Amino acid sequence: MPDGGETVLDVKGLKTVFRTRGGEIHAVNSVSFHLRRGELLGVVGESGSGKSVTMMSLIRLLPSPPADIREGQVLLAGRDVLRLDADDLRGVRGARVGFVFQDPMTSLNPVFTVGFQICEPLIEHMGMTRDQARTRAAELLDLVGIPDARRRLDAYPHQFSGGMRQRVMIAIALACDPDVLIADEPTTALDVTIQAQILELVKDLRQKLGMAIIWITHDLGVIAGIADRVIVMYAGQVAEHAPVRDLFANPQHPYTRALLKTIPAMSGPREARLRVIEGQPPILTAAPAACPFRDRCHHRFDACDRANPARRAIDGMPIGQGHDVACHWTAPAPETAHA
């Protein structure tokens, strides 16, 4: 994990609301975190926890309306992305921040060749000629492990397998040497063998290029293998934040502990091998005024109904620097943390 490295992304108090016919949905609620150069930050949580909406809010990818980014700052190299005009924002998307979307089957345009789609950001953001862009595009395909790269530039997306399409998506995201790469569950639609290949590819590229990465997933096993730090999200807010080893060794939030227990066991009684978290995440028609996890929590007490807990430090480090949790309950010592 990078120690004291340069902060390339600093998110402060981000709030995003969706305006619907039935009222407002508070999807992102005061999310704050930072990202250092060369670091991989894992973002985990159930579907509907706000992971993808938060990260798409960072570079204003959500359609407005219905999305409305109400508050916050997203500082990239000292500039607030939320305050940029349309021209400056285009210079951020793809050039400073690369985004790998969840489904490689639908993220590529089927009527354009792969080469055209890789060349487009190189010409737009880097000012390359078409020939220069094709040369760079072939280098990128080779970098992400696609054989016979120059010939494959003229192929269409349907001529690639799912794993190869995801590699193409990564090549497009890397085209302009971004400071930050955001990967939104990029292996979800792939079989386990291809997932493993993509994860190894990302680890290799991170080592070679030294870029900062945000990896969104619901898979704690993936996070254990690739992340430096982890954010656990629930109801559009940060429930827990910690270095990856601390999170697994000493989870502090009841939701984090419940997520860890859902990892399938390979042995033991059949009824204990696969656990679920009872209940459903809340639909937030207002910003949470009480703990949003309280209805599913076995440790609920009076304070949980009175106030939404602020993040507090566990290890004496400043919030966002070490291990912190948004919970009124105090977890037991590490040796009994999984009880």
C-alpha positions as CSV (number, residue, x, y, z in Angstrom):
1,M,0.0,0.0,0.0
2,P,1.3,3.5,-0.9
3,D,2.4,5.2,2.4
4,G,1.9,8.9,2.5
5,G,1.8,9.1,-1.3
6,E,0.3,12.1,-3.3
7,T,-3.5,12.3,-3.0
8,V,-4.9,12.3,-6.5
9,L,-8.6,12.3,-5.6
10,D,-10.3,13.9,-2.6
11,V,-14.1,13.5,-2.1
12,K,-15.8,15.6,0.6
13,G,-19.4,15.4,1.7
14,L,-20.8,14.1,-1.6
15,K,-24.7,14.0,-1.7
16,T,-26.7,12.8,-4.7
17,V,-30.5,12.8,-5.0
18,F,-32.8,11.3,-7.6
19,R,-36.0,13.3,-8.3
20,T,-38.8,10.9,-9.2
21,R,-42.6,11.1,-9.5
22,G,-42.9,9.5,-6.1
23,G,-40.5,12.0,-4.5
24,E,-36.8,12.3,-3.9
25,I,-34.5,9.3,-3.4
26,H,-31.4,10.1,-1.4
27,A,-28.9,7.8,-3.1
28,V,-25.6,9.2,-1.8
29,N,-25.4,10.7,1.7
30,S,-22.3,12.7,2.7
31,V,-19.7,10.3,1.3
32,S,-16.1,11.3,1.9
33,F,-12.8,9.5,1.0
34,H,-9.5,10.1,-0.7
35,L,-7.3,8.1,-3.1
36,R,-3.5,8.1,-3.3
37,R,-1.4,7.6,-6.4
38,G,-0.7,3.9,-7.0
39,E,-3.4,2.8,-4.5
40,L,-6.3,0.4,-5.0
41,L,-9.4,1.3,-3.0
42,G,-12.1,-1.4,-2.8
43,V,-15.7,-0.3,-2.5
44,V,-18.1,-3.1,-1.4
45,G,-21.7,-3.5,-0.4
46,E,-25.0,-5.0,-1.5
47,S,-26.8,-4.0,-4.7
48,G,-28.5,-0.7,-3.9
49,S,-25.9,0.4,-1.4
50,G,-24.9,3.3,-3.5
51,K,-21.5,2.1,-4.8
52,S,-22.0,2.8,-8.5
53,V,-24.0,5.9,-8.1
54,T,-21.3,7.4,-5.9
55,M,-18.6,6.7,-8.4
56,M,-20.6,7.9,-11.4
57,S,-21.3,11.1,-9.4
58,L,-17.6,11.8,-9.2
59,I,-17.4,12.6,-12.9
60,R,-21.0,13.5,-13.4
61,L,-22.0,10.6,-15.5
62,L,-25.5,10.4,-14.1
63,P,-28.3,12.0,-16.3
64,S,-29.6,15.3,-14.8
65,P,-32.5,15.2,-14.4
66,P,-33.4,12.9,-12.6
67,A,-30.0,12.9,-10.8
68,D,-29.0,16.0,-8.8
69,I,-25.6,16.3,-7.0
70,R,-26.7,18.5,-4.1
71,E,-23.5,19.0,-2.1
72,G,-19.9,18.1,-1.9
73,Q,-16.5,18.5,-3.5
74,V,-14.6,16.1,-5.8
75,L,-11.1,17.4,-6.0
76,L,-9.0,16.1,-8.8
77,A,-5.5,17.6,-8.9
78,G,-6.9,20.5,-6.9
79,R,-9.8,21.2,-9.2
80,D,-13.4,20.6,-8.1
81,V,-14.9,18.3,-10.8
82,L,-18.5,19.3,-9.7
83,R,-17.9,22.9,-10.6
84,L,-16.3,22.4,-14.1
85,D,-18.1,23.6,-17.2
86,A,-18.9,21.1,-20.0
87,D,-15.7,21.6,-22.0
88,D,-13.5,21.1,-19.0
89,L,-15.5,18.1,-17.8
90,R,-14.9,16.4,-21.2
91,G,-11.2,16.9,-20.5
92,V,-11.6,15.0,-17.2
93,R,-13.7,12.0,-18.5
94,G,-11.4,9.6,-20.3
95,A,-8.3,11.8,-20.0
96,R,-7.9,12.2,-16.2
97,V,-10.4,9.5,-15.0
98,G,-10.9,6.3,-16.9
99,F,-14.1,4.3,-16.3
100,V,-14.6,0.5,-16.9
101,F,-18.3,-0.3,-16.9
102,Q,-19.9,-3.4,-15.5
103,D,-21.1,-5.2,-18.7
104,P,-18.6,-5.5,-21.6
105,M,-21.3,-6.9,-23.8
106,T,-23.2,-3.6,-24.0
107,S,-20.5,-1.0,-23.2
108,L,-18.9,-1.2,-26.6
109,N,-20.7,0.3,-29.7
110,P,-21.5,-2.7,-32.0
111,V,-21.3,-0.7,-35.2
112,F,-17.8,0.6,-34.8
113,T,-14.6,-1.4,-34.9
114,V,-12.6,-1.8,-31.7
115,G,-9.8,0.2,-33.2
116,F,-12.1,3.2,-33.9
117,Q,-13.4,3.1,-30.3
118,I,-9.9,3.1,-28.8
119,C,-8.6,5.8,-31.2
120,E,-11.5,8.2,-30.5
121,P,-10.2,9.4,-27.0
122,L,-6.6,9.5,-28.3
123,I,-7.6,11.8,-31.0
124,E,-10.0,13.9,-28.9
125,H,-7.9,14.2,-25.7
126,M,-4.3,13.6,-26.8
127,G,-4.4,15.4,-30.2
128,M,-3.0,12.4,-32.1
129,T,-3.4,11.9,-35.8
130,R,-5.3,8.8,-37.0
131,D,-2.1,6.9,-37.7
132,Q,-0.6,7.8,-34.4
133,A,-3.7,6.8,-32.6
134,R,-3.8,3.4,-34.4
135,T,-0.2,2.7,-33.4
136,R,-1.0,3.6,-29.8
137,A,-4.3,1.6,-29.9
138,A,-2.3,-1.5,-31.0
139,E,0.1,-1.0,-28.1
140,L,-2.8,-0.8,-25.7
141,L,-4.4,-4.0,-27.0
142,D,-1.1,-5.7,-26.6
143,L,-0.7,-4.3,-23.1
144,V,-4.0,-5.8,-22.0
145,G,-3.1,-9.2,-23.5
146,I,-4.9,-9.3,-26.8
147,P,-2.8,-11.3,-29.3
148,D,-2.3,-10.1,-32.9
149,A,-3.2,-6.6,-31.7
150,R,-2.8,-4.6,-34.9
151,R,-5.0,-7.0,-36.9
152,R,-7.7,-7.1,-34.2
153,L,-8.1,-3.3,-34.4
154,D,-10.3,-3.8,-37.4
155,A,-12.5,-6.4,-35.7
156,Y,-16.0,-5.5,-34.3
157,P,-17.0,-6.2,-30.7
158,H,-19.1,-9.2,-31.6
159,Q,-16.0,-10.9,-32.9
160,F,-14.5,-10.9,-29.4
161,S,-15.3,-13.1,-26.4
162,G,-16.7,-11.6,-23.2
163,G,-13.2,-11.6,-21.5
164,M,-11.6,-10.0,-24.6
165,R,-14.3,-7.3,-24.7
166,Q,-13.5,-6.5,-21.1
167,R,-9.9,-6.2,-22.0
168,V,-10.8,-3.8,-24.8
169,M,-12.8,-1.7,-22.3
170,I,-9.7,-1.6,-20.0
171,A,-7.6,-0.5,-23.0
172,I,-10.0,2.3,-23.8
173,A,-10.0,3.4,-20.1
174,L,-6.2,3.4,-20.1
175,A,-5.8,5.1,-23.5
176,C,-5.0,8.6,-22.2
177,D,-2.9,7.5,-19.1
178,P,-5.5,8.6,-16.6
179,D,-4.7,9.5,-13.0
180,V,-7.6,7.4,-11.7
181,L,-9.2,4.2,-13.1
182,I,-12.7,3.4,-11.8
183,A,-13.8,-0.2,-12.4
184,D,-17.5,-0.9,-11.8
185,E,-17.8,-4.6,-11.1
186,P,-15.9,-5.3,-14.3
187,T,-15.8,-9.1,-13.9
188,T,-19.4,-9.7,-12.9
189,A,-20.6,-10.9,-16.3
190,L,-17.6,-13.2,-16.8
191,D,-16.9,-16.8,-15.8
192,V,-14.6,-17.5,-12.9
193,T,-11.6,-18.3,-15.1
194,I,-11.8,-15.1,-17.1
195,Q,-12.4,-13.2,-13.9
196,A,-9.1,-14.5,-12.5
197,Q,-7.4,-13.4,-15.7
198,I,-8.8,-9.9,-15.6
199,L,-7.8,-9.5,-11.9
200,E,-4.3,-10.6,-12.7
201,L,-4.2,-8.1,-15.6
202,V,-5.3,-5.2,-13.4
203,K,-2.7,-6.1,-10.7
204,D,0.0,-6.2,-13.5
205,L,-1.1,-2.9,-15.0
206,R,-1.2,-1.2,-11.7
207,Q,2.3,-2.3,-11.0
208,K,3.5,-1.2,-14.5
209,L,1.6,2.1,-14.7
210,G,1.3,3.2,-11.0
211,M,-2.2,4.5,-11.4
212,A,-4.8,4.8,-8.6
213,I,-7.7,2.5,-8.9
214,I,-11.2,2.3,-7.4
215,W,-12.6,-1.2,-7.7
216,I,-16.4,-1.5,-7.1
217,T,-17.6,-5.0,-6.3
218,H,-19.9,-7.1,-4.1
219,D,-17.3,-9.8,-3.9
220,L,-15.2,-9.6,-0.7
221,G,-12.9,-12.4,-1.9
222,V,-11.8,-10.1,-4.8
223,I,-11.2,-7.2,-2.4
224,A,-9.1,-9.4,-0.1
225,G,-6.8,-10.2,-3.0
226,I,-6.3,-6.8,-4.7
227,A,-7.2,-3.9,-2.4
228,D,-5.1,-1.7,-0.1
229,R,-8.0,0.0,1.6
230,V,-11.7,-0.8,1.7
231,I,-14.9,1.3,1.9
232,V,-18.0,-0.6,3.0
233,M,-21.2,1.2,1.8
234,Y,-24.7,0.9,3.1
235,A,-27.7,3.2,2.3
236,G,-25.5,5.5,0.3
237,Q,-23.0,6.2,3.0
238,V,-19.7,4.9,4.3
239,A,-20.5,2.3,7.0
240,E,-16.8,1.4,7.6
241,H,-13.4,2.2,6.1
242,A,-10.2,0.4,6.9
243,P,-7.0,-1.0,5.5
244,V,-7.9,-4.4,3.9
245,R,-6.2,-6.5,6.5
246,D,-7.8,-4.6,9.4
247,L,-11.2,-5.0,7.9
248,F,-11.0,-8.7,7.7
249,A,-9.2,-9.2,11.0
250,N,-11.3,-6.7,13.0
251,P,-14.6,-5.7,11.4
252,Q,-16.4,-3.1,13.5
253,H,-19.7,-2.5,11.8
254,P,-22.5,-5.1,12.2
255,Y,-23.1,-4.8,8.4
256,T,-19.5,-5.6,7.6
257,R,-19.5,-8.5,10.0
258,A,-22.7,-9.8,8.3
259,L,-21.2,-9.4,4.9
260,L,-18.2,-11.5,5.9
261,K,-20.4,-14.2,7.2
262,T,-22.1,-14.5,3.8
263,I,-18.9,-15.7,2.3
264,P,-19.7,-19.4,1.6
265,A,-17.9,-22.0,3.8
266,M,-16.5,-25.1,2.2
267,S,-16.9,-27.2,5.3
268,G,-19.0,-27.5,8.4
269,P,-22.7,-28.1,8.9
270,R,-24.7,-27.5,5.7
271,E,-27.0,-24.9,7.3
272,A,-23.9,-22.8,8.3
273,R,-22.2,-22.9,4.8
274,L,-24.3,-20.2,3.2
275,R,-25.7,-17.3,5.3
276,V,-27.8,-14.4,4.2
277,I,-28.5,-10.9,5.7
278,E,-32.2,-10.8,6.6
279,G,-34.2,-7.9,5.3
280,Q,-33.7,-5.4,2.5
281,P,-31.7,-2.1,2.2
282,P,-33.9,0.9,2.9
283,I,-35.4,3.1,0.2
284,L,-34.3,6.5,1.4
285,T,-37.0,9.1,0.6
286,A,-35.2,11.4,3.0
287,A,-31.7,11.7,4.3
288,P,-31.3,9.1,7.1
289,A,-32.0,10.7,10.5
290,A,-31.4,7.4,12.3
291,C,-29.0,4.4,11.6
292,P,-30.2,3.0,8.3
293,F,-29.1,-0.5,9.2
294,R,-31.0,-0.6,12.5
295,D,-33.9,-2.7,11.2
296,R,-31.5,-5.5,10.1
297,C,-29.1,-5.2,13.0
298,H,-28.9,-7.7,16.0
299,H,-27.1,-5.1,18.1
300,R,-29.7,-2.3,17.8
301,F,-30.3,-0.1,20.9
302,D,-31.9,3.2,21.7
303,A,-29.2,5.4,20.2
304,C,-29.7,3.7,16.8
305,D,-33.2,5.1,16.6
306,R,-32.3,8.6,17.7
307,A,-29.4,9.6,15.3
308,N,-27.5,8.5,12.3
309,P,-24.0,7.8,13.6
310,A,-21.1,9.8,12.4
311,R,-17.8,8.1,11.4
312,R,-15.5,7.6,14.4
313,A,-11.9,6.5,14.5
314,I,-11.1,3.0,15.8
315,D,-7.3,3.2,15.8
316,G,-6.6,6.8,16.8
317,M,-5.9,7.9,13.2
318,P,-7.9,10.8,11.6
319,I,-11.1,9.9,9.9
320,G,-10.3,8.5,6.4
321,Q,-6.7,7.8,7.3
322,G,-7.0,4.6,9.3
323,H,-9.8,2.4,10.5
324,D,-13.1,4.2,11.1
325,V,-16.8,3.2,11.4
326,A,-20.2,4.8,11.4
327,C,-21.9,2.9,14.2
328,H,-23.2,3.5,17.8
329,W,-22.3,0.0,18.8
330,T,-18.8,-0.9,19.9
331,A,-17.6,-4.2,18.5
332,P,-15.8,-6.8,20.7
333,A,-12.1,-7.3,20.8
334,P,-10.5,-8.8,17.6
335,E,-10.2,-12.3,19.0
336,T,-14.0,-12.5,19.3
337,A,-14.9,-10.3,16.4
338,H,-16.3,-13.1,14.2
339,A,-18.4,-14.6,17.0
